[in-house]
Amino acid sequence: MIQRVGSGSLLLRVKREAAQDYKIKIYGQELNRTTYNLARMNMILHDVHYADFDIRQENTLEHPQHRDLRLMLLLPIRRFLHIGVRIRCL
């Protein structure tokens, strides 16, 4: 389990900080089923609309997701761990 979004708290913090100036859409990947569901619940509980996040459950090394996106911000957290955030100006 290498690339993961965890509970989604860092994603929520980035969204909160940048949301005043930009439209944010969150992309991430988590292998652990429990943590994947926790991250999705966290997004909903913090009023992130379903259309504004795409967190997928999959192994990053074997089946990387979101490969077709051009991300404006990539958050490296740990070795081999990246979370993509798409930012659009309002």
CORJO-V502283 format. One record per backbone hydrogen bond with DSSP energy under -0.5 kcal/mol. NH is the residue of the N-H (numbers start at 1). CO is the residue of the C=O. E is the energy in kcal/mol with one decimal. If there is no record, write none. Layout:
nh=NH co=CO e=E
nh=NH co=CO e=E
This chain:
nh=4 co=2 e=-0.7
nh=8 co=5 e=-1.5
nh=12 co=8 e=-2.3
nh=13 co=9 e=-2.0
nh=14 co=10 e=-2.4
nh=15 co=11 e=-2.4
nh=16 co=12 e=-2.5
nh=17 co=13 e=-2.4
nh=18 co=14 e=-2.3
nh=19 co=15 e=-2.0
nh=21 co=18 e=-1.2
nh=22 co=18 e=-2.0
nh=23 co=88 e=-3.7
nh=24 co=22 e=-0.6
nh=25 co=86 e=-2.6
nh=26 co=52 e=-2.7
nh=27 co=84 e=-2.4
nh=28 co=54 e=-2.0
nh=30 co=56 e=-2.5
nh=36 co=32 e=-2.6
nh=37 co=33 e=-2.4
nh=38 co=34 e=-2.1
nh=39 co=35 e=-2.6
nh=40 co=36 e=-2.0
nh=41 co=37 e=-2.4
nh=42 co=38 e=-2.5
nh=43 co=39 e=-2.0
nh=44 co=40 e=-1.9
nh=45 co=41 e=-3.0
nh=46 co=42 e=-1.6
nh=47 co=44 e=-1.6
nh=48 co=43 e=-2.7
nh=49 co=47 e=-0.7
nh=52 co=49 e=-2.2
nh=53 co=50 e=-1.1
nh=54 co=26 e=-2.7
nh=56 co=28 e=-2.2
nh=56 co=54 e=-0.6
nh=58 co=30 e=-0.8
nh=58 co=56 e=-0.8
nh=60 co=58 e=-0.5
nh=63 co=59 e=-2.9
nh=69 co=66 e=-1.0
nh=71 co=69 e=-0.7
nh=72 co=85 e=-0.5
nh=73 co=85 e=-1.5
nh=75 co=83 e=-2.9
nh=76 co=74 e=-0.8
nh=77 co=75 e=-0.6
nh=77 co=81 e=-1.7
nh=81 co=78 e=-2.5
nh=82 co=80 e=-0.6
nh=83 co=75 e=-1.2
nh=84 co=27 e=-0.8
nh=85 co=73 e=-2.5
nh=86 co=25 e=-3.0
nh=87 co=85 e=-0.5
nh=88 co=23 e=-2.6
nh=90 co=21 e=-1.0
